[in-house]
Amino acid sequence: MAALLQQPSHFIKPEISNATHQVIPTSTNYSSSLFPSKPTKFTKIALKSSSPFRPPSQICNAHMPTNRFPDPDPAQAHDLPLRIAIVGFGNFGQFIAKAIRRQGHQVLATSRSDYSDYCAQHGIRFFRNVDEMCDERPDVVLVCSSILSTETVLRGIPMHKLSPDTIFADVLSVKQFPRNLLLEVLPPGFGIVCTHPMFGPESGKNGWSGLPFVYDKVRIAENTSQARKCEQFLSVFEQEGCRMVEMSCEEHDRHAAGSQFITHTIGRVLSHLDLESTPINTKGYETLLQLTENTVSDSFDLYYGLFMYNVNATEQIENLDRAFEAVKQKLFGRLHDLLRKQIVERVPLQGGPQMGPVRTKHADVAPSYVPSIEKASKANAAPSFLPDSEKMKALTSFAMPPPPQDSNNDESASQSKEESRKANRDTLWSQ
């Protein structure tokens, strides 16, 4: 007995009944049956049967949170589902969380609004503040806030409560801004993955198959548990069928300004026209209606963020303005040339109008003036609202002003003018 008491306390084996017991952390609910079974370039899965008891080395220390066990052995980390914390659990955060759950990973969520009822229905743990969520020491912190509030959200996260190899990821529509911000705010050992799902709750409601998912591993330690966790995180989107596109943040923003920002701009412009569906919609018009609906359904803060936080957006909106002006100039330039030929040069329209019978409600009537119009057409007369140039010379409004008359002969001058007007009118219309 004395020898036994001299042994260190952690070597004393507790008495265990014949019944089989398994220690499962209360904050964890691993479900290996939901974990992806098809290996990919991002997943290296080899599920192993674990011992029902934790070794003494995994007993909680006093400085660790009491509501969970310490992190498992890094060599076996890839065998376990990830704990992915979503900061900003709005519409897009919930949209992403569904896929994470489908791939068998745990979802922890926090937001300014209370989504506790929603999370309880979907097997998600909701935390009313970010401090409580960080006590769970998640493997990945996924920032799903708006572009405008990202810096405030990041600086409010208690980094000291997280594991030193925690991975931070974002899903913002711009990439250089969050990359630089994460590099500035996060401790040096934290991993950084900048991502952008090029779809949303509306465009991805029928599945993610073939939809592009852009990512950039900004800072991930190679050949470590952090690298394995990064592969597991990216595998969520590959397993959902996304087309994985690895691209630098600079290249992403350059492409996005020419595609996403222009798309949102056109949609916003069309929304001011109050377009409505008609009984004779063309396919192109249907596309415009759908574009308007999709872009306006997003908040204006998102659109403003695409402009404010992408250095390429200003150039694109100037290009768009110049392109619109070029189209206007081309239209009005052609219209000006056409009017000038008709009014100044007296050139008839190409082909000329062909007058035919006037169709009435009861019968086709050939008006008496049709032969005269056909005769004028044969004479190459200009079908315009102005008289012929030769006839215009006889009009007093186009003729030279008459010579001044003697003031003593006002009455005779007035009679002469009246006779001249009558003669001009008779000459004009007799032709």
Solvent accessible surface area in square Angstrom, and as a share of the most:
residue,aa,sasa,rsa
1,M,170,0.76
2,A,69,0.54
3,A,74,0.57
4,L,89,0.44
5,L,133,0.66
6,Q,152,0.68
7,Q,89,0.40
8,P,68,0.43
9,S,92,0.60
10,H,107,0.48
11,F,125,0.52
12,I,101,0.51
13,K,177,0.75
14,P,103,0.65
15,E,178,0.80
16,I,95,0.48
17,S,70,0.45
18,N,164,0.84
19,A,62,0.48
20,T,124,0.72
21,H,96,0.43
22,Q,116,0.51
23,V,72,0.41
24,I,107,0.54
25,P,13,0.08
26,T,136,0.79
27,S,12,0.08
28,T,15,0.09
29,N,122,0.63
30,Y,77,0.29
31,S,35,0.23
32,S,67,0.43
33,S,103,0.67
34,L,86,0.43
35,F,13,0.05
36,P,13,0.08
37,S,109,0.70
38,K,133,0.56
39,P,97,0.61
40,T,30,0.17
41,K,137,0.58
42,F,9,0.04
43,T,3,0.02
44,K,140,0.59
45,I,44,0.22
46,A,53,0.41
47,L,97,0.48
48,K,138,0.58
49,S,116,0.75
50,S,91,0.59
51,S,77,0.50
52,P,52,0.32
53,F,92,0.39
54,R,76,0.28
55,P,65,0.41
56,P,80,0.50
57,S,101,0.65
58,Q,42,0.19
59,I,109,0.55
60,C,50,0.30
61,N,77,0.40
62,A,110,0.85
63,H,147,0.66
64,M,48,0.21
65,P,39,0.24
66,T,132,0.77
67,N,66,0.34
68,R,18,0.07
69,F,51,0.21
70,P,22,0.14
71,D,51,0.26
72,P,40,0.25
73,D,69,0.36
74,P,78,0.49
75,A,68,0.53
76,Q,97,0.43
77,A,12,0.10
78,H,38,0.17
79,D,19,0.10
80,L,52,0.26
81,P,11,0.07
82,L,3,0.02
83,R,18,0.07
84,I,0,0.00
85,A,0,0.00
86,I,0,0.00
87,V,10,0.06
88,G,17,0.16
89,F,0,0.00
90,G,26,0.25
91,N,113,0.58
92,F,50,0.21
93,G,1,0.01
94,Q,32,0.14
95,F,26,0.11
96,I,0,0.00
97,A,0,0.00
98,K,99,0.42
99,A,0,0.00
100,I,0,0.00
101,R,79,0.29
102,R,129,0.47
103,Q,19,0.08
104,G,7,0.06
105,H,2,0.01
106,Q,16,0.07
107,V,3,0.02
108,L,3,0.02
109,A,0,0.00
110,T,7,0.04
111,S,26,0.17
112,R,241,0.88
113,S,60,0.39
114,D,86,0.45
115,Y,56,0.21
116,S,34,0.22
117,D,111,0.58
118,Y,51,0.19
119,C,1,0.01
120,A,82,0.64
121,Q,144,0.64
122,H,75,0.33
123,G,45,0.44
124,I,12,0.06
125,R,92,0.34
126,F,35,0.15
127,F,18,0.08
128,R,157,0.57
129,N,63,0.32
130,V,29,0.17
131,D,61,0.32
132,E,84,0.38
133,M,0,0.00
134,C,0,0.00
135,D,44,0.23
136,E,4,0.02
137,R,53,0.19
138,P,1,0.00
139,D,13,0.07
140,V,0,0.00
141,V,1,0.00
142,L,0,0.00
143,V,1,0.00
144,C,17,0.10
145,S,18,0.12
146,S,55,0.35
147,I,6,0.03
148,L,67,0.34
149,S,33,0.21
150,T,1,0.01
151,E,70,0.31
152,T,107,0.62
153,V,41,0.23
154,L,1,0.01
155,R,129,0.47
156,G,46,0.44
157,I,9,0.05
158,P,17,0.10
159,M,31,0.14
160,H,153,0.68
161,K,62,0.26
162,L,10,0.05
163,S,6,0.04
164,P,101,0.63
165,D,39,0.20
166,T,1,0.01
167,I,0,0.00
168,F,0,0.00
169,A,0,0.00
170,D,2,0.01
171,V,13,0.08
172,L,7,0.03
173,S,13,0.08
174,V,0,0.00
175,K,2,0.01
176,Q,37,0.16
177,F,45,0.19
178,P,1,0.01
179,R,44,0.16
180,N,77,0.40
181,L,10,0.05
182,L,3,0.01
183,L,76,0.38
184,E,120,0.54
185,V,29,0.17
186,L,11,0.05
187,P,46,0.29
188,P,117,0.74
189,G,48,0.46
190,F,9,0.04
191,G,0,0.00
192,I,0,0.00
193,V,0,0.00
194,C,0,0.00
195,T,0,0.00
196,H,7,0.03
197,P,3,0.02
198,M,61,0.27
199,F,20,0.08
200,G,15,0.14
201,P,44,0.28
202,E,78,0.35
203,S,72,0.47
204,G,3,0.03
205,K,128,0.54
206,N,140,0.72
207,G,41,0.40
208,W,7,0.03
209,S,94,0.60
210,G,47,0.46
211,L,45,0.22
212,P,32,0.20
213,F,0,0.00
214,V,10,0.06
215,Y,10,0.04
216,D,28,0.15
217,K,78,0.33
218,V,41,0.24
219,R,69,0.25
220,I,31,0.16
221,A,50,0.38
222,E,144,0.65
223,N,147,0.76
224,T,51,0.30
225,S,17,0.11
226,Q,9,0.04
227,A,19,0.15
228,R,66,0.24
229,K,20,0.08
230,C,1,0.01
231,E,39,0.18
232,Q,5,0.02
233,F,0,0.00
234,L,0,0.00
235,S,1,0.01
236,V,1,0.00
237,F,0,0.00
238,E,40,0.18
239,Q,38,0.17
240,E,33,0.15
241,G,31,0.30
242,C,9,0.05
243,R,137,0.50
244,M,32,0.14
245,V,34,0.19
246,E,110,0.49
247,M,40,0.18
248,S,49,0.32
249,C,1,0.01
250,E,72,0.32
251,E,61,0.27
252,H,4,0.02
253,D,1,0.00
254,R,133,0.48
255,H,98,0.44
256,A,5,0.04
257,A,0,0.00
258,G,41,0.39
259,S,57,0.37
260,Q,35,0.16
261,F,2,0.01
262,I,40,0.20
263,T,58,0.33
264,H,16,0.07
265,T,8,0.05
266,I,57,0.29
267,G,0,0.00
268,R,39,0.14
269,V,82,0.47
270,L,24,0.12
271,S,34,0.22
272,H,153,0.68
273,L,110,0.55
274,D,112,0.58
275,L,55,0.27
276,E,129,0.58
277,S,81,0.52
278,T,60,0.35
279,P,142,0.89
280,I,149,0.76
281,N,38,0.20
282,T,89,0.52
283,K,177,0.75
284,G,46,0.44
285,Y,54,0.20
286,E,79,0.35
287,T,88,0.51
288,L,69,0.34
289,L,34,0.17
290,Q,83,0.37
291,L,38,0.19
292,T,22,0.13
293,E,109,0.49
294,N,51,0.26
295,T,6,0.03
296,V,66,0.38
297,S,85,0.55
298,D,52,0.27
299,S,69,0.44
300,F,123,0.51
301,D,72,0.38
302,L,47,0.23
303,Y,27,0.10
304,Y,86,0.33
305,G,0,0.00
306,L,5,0.02
307,F,71,0.30
308,M,113,0.50
309,Y,63,0.24
310,N,7,0.03
311,V,123,0.71
312,N,31,0.16
313,A,0,0.00
314,T,68,0.40
315,E,102,0.46
316,Q,46,0.20
317,I,63,0.32
318,E,83,0.37
319,N,53,0.27
320,L,47,0.24
321,D,87,0.45
322,R,143,0.52
323,A,52,0.41
324,F,125,0.52
325,E,70,0.31
326,A,61,0.47
327,V,87,0.50
328,K,69,0.29
329,Q,123,0.54
330,K,150,0.64
331,L,120,0.60
332,F,124,0.52
333,G,33,0.31
334,R,179,0.65
335,L,87,0.43
336,H,112,0.50
337,D,61,0.32
338,L,79,0.39
339,L,82,0.41
340,R,107,0.39
341,K,89,0.38
342,Q,38,0.17
343,I,74,0.38
344,V,107,0.62
345,E,92,0.41
346,R,46,0.17
347,V,64,0.37
348,P,46,0.29
349,L,76,0.38
350,Q,188,0.84
351,G,70,0.67
352,G,28,0.27
353,P,72,0.46
354,Q,149,0.66
355,M,80,0.36
356,G,34,0.32
357,P,92,0.58
358,V,64,0.37
359,R,191,0.70
360,T,65,0.38
361,K,185,0.78
362,H,166,0.74
363,A,57,0.44
364,D,81,0.42
365,V,78,0.45
366,A,76,0.59
367,P,22,0.14
368,S,109,0.70
369,Y,106,0.40
370,V,17,0.10
371,P,84,0.53
372,S,67,0.43
373,I,62,0.31
374,E,83,0.37
375,K,153,0.65
376,A,43,0.33
377,S,61,0.39
378,K,175,0.74
379,A,78,0.60
380,N,118,0.61
381,A,41,0.32
382,A,27,0.21
383,P,58,0.36
384,S,36,0.23
385,F,167,0.70
386,L,56,0.28
387,P,49,0.31
388,D,63,0.33
389,S,51,0.33
390,E,114,0.51
391,K,66,0.28
392,M,38,0.17
393,K,142,0.60
394,A,38,0.29
395,L,46,0.23
396,T,82,0.48
397,S,97,0.62
398,F,119,0.50
399,A,47,0.37
400,M,169,0.76
401,P,107,0.67
402,P,93,0.59
403,P,96,0.60
404,P,135,0.85
405,Q,104,0.46
406,D,77,0.40
407,S,84,0.54
408,N,132,0.68
409,N,77,0.40
410,D,91,0.47
411,E,133,0.59
412,S,62,0.40
413,A,12,0.09
414,S,68,0.44
415,Q,105,0.47
416,S,64,0.41
417,K,93,0.40
418,E,75,0.33
419,E,117,0.52
420,S,55,0.36
421,R,114,0.41
422,K,105,0.45
423,A,56,0.43
424,N,45,0.23
425,R,122,0.44
426,D,98,0.51
427,T,68,0.39
428,L,15,0.08
429,W,193,0.68
430,S,94,0.61
431,Q,136,0.61
